[in-house]
Amino acid sequence: MTPAVLLRWAVRRSARGLAASWVGGLGYQAGLILLPWCLGRALDAGITTGDRRALLLWAGATLAVSAGLTGAELAMRWWATLAGVRTGNALLLRLAGRVLGWDAATAHRFSAGDLVVRGTRDVEQVVVWLATVPSLASGVLGFGAVLVVVAALDPLLAVVGLATVPLLIAVNLWYPRRYERANAALSAAHGARADTVEDLLSASTAVRGLGGETVLVERHHAASATVRDRTLVLARIAAAWSAHAPFVPWLATAVGVAVGGLAVLDGRFSVGGLVSFASWMMLLGRQVMMLTLRFNQLGDAWTAAGRIGAVLDAVPGLAEPPDPVPLPASGALRAEGLTVERPGRSLRLPDLTVEPGEFVAVVGGVGTGKSTLLRLLARLEDPAGGSVAYGGTDLRAAELDAVRAAVTLVPQRPLLLSGTIEDNLRLGRSAITGTDLREACRLAAILGFVESLPGGLGTEVGERGSAVSGGQLQRLALARGLLRGARVLLLDDVTSAVDAATERRILDGLRGLGVTIVFATSRPAVAGCADRVVDLGGGLPTAAETAGELVGRG
């Protein structure tokens, strides 16, 4: 999606609010033009002639115009801000919906920190620009109106005013491209720094004691220095643009005062007319400053829209079928001819058929494809060759939501969201009862731990589950997976961080579920509990290898 397409979408979505704001903007511009005229009439009709009544009349008119100007500006800003915020929220929801539909390969095109910047800073820049669209449109009309009233005042002064136009065009052709390039570089720098901030906050604990803290801090400092340098480059361009643009009408004001002043001395022009001219030219300078700022904001929004559009255009590898086929209520899970392409190698997986209600353990050495097989069975990615079918229906022919409802994968390295244990188990599903929560926790052998906590299910788990141990995290993730009620449960080594007694309780609970289970594991107890074992190569680890893993985890 190009920046122009995205910005047009934003304007169309905000059309009513922007139209109301634009009406207020027209009133605002009219008030700005009327004020100098009222001032000039007060001078010529009141002060110069000594007519108190005329002076008070035009002073009252000036007050009335000022009040109308205030109301018009309030309406312009209120409706524009309201429209911008509403559309910004809708844009953020579009971004989130797109990201949530990605597969792993698509998600890896963007770093987490950069995605955060695109969803915050870039969206905010579009919102800021959108809120200024009415003032930009009314400001252009106001600019033209000032030139018209100056022309009506005196032809020679009109020539002075019109002489500013070519110079203004030249200034506003020189700076925008330079500003856009500098702003794009700054946006990229913000994304890179967001990645270092995320690492600094979330990974520092993992590398503490290994000397990694210093590396993370140095990386953050380097990224921050880049942001600083590129911010200064952008600021220099913006400052020069903002200074040079209004200088042109201010220069014309000086020339106009000299020309008009001579006309006043010769009796060909009034003092009030000269004051009105000077005021209008100063207004012209102000409008040029405003328009320059608006063009700066358009440059910011253009760059931001391009970055947001790149996210919206990212097509996930997992495509929805044009004519989806419903999945059967039950059936065998069958994988045939699966091949996966990885950087530098191809992986060929054995054929596999799992009957309804069967418990199959998948074993094998590191790199043999246990986790990859589960991801393919859950259709979290598609194979380069071969197919996965449930009840005879290829998963690629069914809706993704239907596949997710039928097949649930509990990963080896799960994550918990910030919030309570109950929040993480429910994931917003209000139909799940307290009894359901406790039963899932019992099957995952975590109920005793949860009930021992002062807050029970209402206990906060910390950011990404930082308040629970690895084994507790695995069991909470298992309970969350069980609450899905799927017909097929795919478990990726979810007992690797628990003791033997807890593992036995989990396996006993799983055996009584009556659902299809495929359990990728390196644990002999799991293989011993399964109906069948599928070896991808290398079998189970030896006792010495298992002991080494435990030492590494300790």
Summary of the structure (lengths in Angstrom):
residues: 554
radius of gyration: 34.3
end to end distance: 49.1
largest distance: 111.1
contacts: 1809
relative contact order: 0.09
helix: 68%
strand: 9%
